[in-house]
């Protein structure tokens, strides 16, 4: 009789503990679902079009696609573009419906050398909370001819020890005839500035009209 009672107590105890574990798991799942439903929804930003490079002092267009959250609408949507760009059109408006897309267009200004950067800041409300998101877009700037350094006198003034004649008085030192000057180092026989140090005369093609 004692064994039977002990066994019954074990069964009841096991059932009680199992019930507690089940209840705990149910409560945990319910809490997780509650937290998930109350969490704000995030938007995603995709760079749809971006120029490979922007010519210096010119502009290029950039298009960003904004994907709304799947579970909730986005309200009070605002965009602020700073640095080397400004917003041209905002196709999103103030509200982005759930599971929908919209786009904004920015203008990149090639006002800096090497590269330009656009800082795009988004602000919106989702499920009663204000969310801020930042995206950085960069584009290289192409300065025509800057990397193309050319020699003014490539025939006889290309090397460091090369000199060219400066004997055409109707032209300046940048437009002489590229003829070798072999009288260097002979004091008294060569007029002052009769020879030009060719290696010091370089030019850069800008690609721009004078």
LINPEGI-V852799 format. One record per backbone hydrogen bond with DSSP energy under -1.0 kcal/mol. CO is the residue of the C=O (numbers start at 1). NH is the residue of the N-H. E is the energy in kcal/mol with one decimal. If there is no record, write none. Layout:
{{CO;NH;E} {CO;NH;E}}
This chain:
{{1;5;-2.2} {2;6;-2.3} {3;7;-2.3} {4;8;-2.3} {5;9;-2.4} {6;10;-2.1} {7;11;-2.2} {8;12;-2.5} {9;13;-2.6} {10;14;-2.5} {11;15;-2.4} {12;16;-2.4} {13;17;-2.6} {14;18;-2.6} {15;19;-2.3} {16;20;-1.9} {17;21;-2.3} {18;22;-2.5} {19;23;-2.5} {20;24;-2.6} {21;25;-2.3} {22;26;-2.5} {23;27;-2.5} {24;28;-2.4} {25;29;-2.6} {26;30;-2.3} {27;31;-2.3} {28;32;-2.2} {29;33;-2.4} {30;34;-2.1} {31;35;-2.5} {32;36;-2.3} {33;37;-2.1} {34;38;-1.3} {44;67;-2.7} {46;65;-3.2} {49;63;-1.8} {54;142;-2.8} {55;58;-2.4} {58;110;-3.4} {60;108;-3.7} {62;106;-3.4} {63;48;-2.2} {63;49;-1.3} {64;104;-2.3} {65;46;-2.4} {66;102;-2.0} {67;44;-1.8} {69;99;-2.7} {74;96;-2.3} {75;125;-3.0} {78;123;-2.0} {80;121;-2.8} {82;119;-1.3} {84;109;-2.7} {86;107;-2.8} {89;105;-2.4} {94;77;-2.9} {96;74;-3.0} {97;100;-1.4} {100;68;-3.3} {102;66;-3.3} {103;91;-1.9} {104;64;-2.6} {105;88;-3.3} {105;89;-1.3} {106;62;-2.5} {107;86;-1.4} {108;60;-2.1} {109;111;-2.3} {110;57;-3.5} {113;115;-2.4} {114;141;-2.7} {116;139;-2.1} {117;84;-2.0} {118;137;-2.6} {119;82;-2.4} {120;135;-2.8} {121;80;-2.2} {122;133;-2.3} {123;78;-2.5} {124;131;-3.6} {125;75;-2.2} {126;129;-1.6} {129;126;-2.8} {131;124;-2.3} {133;122;-3.8} {135;120;-3.1} {137;118;-3.2} {139;116;-2.7} {140;54;-2.4} {142;56;-2.5} {143;146;-1.7} {145;148;-1.4} {148;205;-1.2} {150;203;-3.0} {153;157;-1.6} {159;162;-1.7} {162;198;-1.4} {163;181;-2.3} {164;196;-3.3} {168;171;-1.6} {172;175;-1.7} {179;165;-3.0} {183;186;-1.2} {186;189;-1.7} {191;194;-1.9} {194;166;-3.2} {196;164;-2.2} {196;198;-1.2} {197;200;-1.3} {198;201;-1.7} {201;152;-2.0} {203;150;-3.3}}
